[in-house]
Amino acid sequence: MGCIIFNRVANFCRKVLNRDSSTRVPEEQTLQVYQRPEHGISRKDISENALKVLYRLNKAGYDAYLVGGGVRDLLLHKQPKDFDIATNATPEEIKKLFRNCRLIGRRFRLAHILFGRDIIEVATFRGHHSDAPIQVTPPQDKQKPQLSSRSEEGMLLRDNVYGTVEEDAERRDFTINALYYSVKDFTVTDHAKGIDDLNNRIIRLMGDPETRYREDPVRMLRAVRFAVKLDMDIDPVTAAPIRELATLMQDIPSARLFEESLKLLQSGQGLETYRMLREYNLFQQLFPILSDHFTENNSSKTEKMIEHILASTDKRMAEDKRVNPAFIYAAMLWYPMMTRAEEVSFASGLSFYDAFMVASNDILDEQVRSIAIPRRHTTTVRDIWQQQLRFSRRSGKRAFKTMEHPKFRAAYDFLEMRSLFEGSDIKELALWWNEFQDADYNQRGQMVANINDGGGTRRPRRRRPQQPRRKKPSVNS
């Protein structure tokens, strides 16, 4: 009996000691400091503006470190896209030091130091939200951010609890991002054996995966993005809950998911990222409209179109060519939109043209609920789609007017892409427009005339500028 009681007490004590172990990594077990000769990071590889911010914060008596992806990429001998800084200065103290500073964010309060187009993001060390009171800001006090609050599902809605550098490291998402570079002594501090994971090419979440995913479901997207971008494997424990918790993505604001979708699809590894997102049931949360068009063997037109457009995007990124997100969205949603148009036409008796317009609006409105695609992009998507109907109307002067449309080139590229997956009619249409573009004015006239009357030589008549009408003389003049 005594042994049973002792075991129960021991288990209780163990639970108390480990109460918050899901998000905390014991420093004494993992903390490692690498001196300058051991890590190879040089200030020559760091943004001059980031160094200015680090030096000024240090000079003012604050601790400041280059953190996260910037340190990780430098260790991997890659050029970082961003240089982020963590400090024990509060956002308000940072703002006093830098006139070119603006404070942003409600969920996470951040300082952006502006150097022209270059932005250095500075965050105050995060503390443990479980140790802080959940505070609700009164409606009349809109200037003060709430400290910490959660949703019923465990997602952090407000998180402005500040702490030490050790606590900040424990709050990082992945071990490979819990790395801190100091310009004071040129050391890299590794709080969670992140350098070991870098060497072993492992993406490992800090703390208990389910808890961390519930705090911020976007971490699931980041796990996939980093695995593909860095050519690493997701740790099995980190990967295990993703499929089950994928639906938590539906609680993320659509504006935030738009930014995340750009990082995923325009990373230069968009095709591989898409395949892994689908594997973990994450892509279906970003584009729920597409789920009905997915098959087990990836044989639907929608799936073929998605793979083609992402492969083309990756190629353009590799060649440093411009990529338009609207074109990607237009391609991905084209076949679901066409299916919807046919359903609307059948159910309502509308002409296909009218049903097409209704379906275009419906599909985009539905998609915007998941990913807040800006209006400038949805307008372009509509233009590209509507031009597809106009391409088949070439008689008279219509072909010439179609070529004058601002989005003609994008629309034609879209038509050419469709010809890879659709019937001979679309292929012939794409070939005709390809020839029409390369022809001179007389040749174009002949091509249109052949459509008008099956082989006539009539050319489109040029309009003469209208002469202003003469005023009739007044009766009284």
Beta strands, then each sheet from edge to edge (+ up, - down):
strand 1: 32-34
strand 2: 64-67
strand 3: 84-87
strand 4: 101-104
strand 5: 110-115
strand 6: 118-124
strand 7: 148-150
strand 8: 156-159
strand 9: 179-181
strand 10: 188-190
strand 11: 202-203
strand 12: 233-234
sheet 1: 1+ 10- 9+ 2- 3+ 6+ 5- 4+
sheet 2: 7+ 8-
sheet 3: 11+ 12+
end
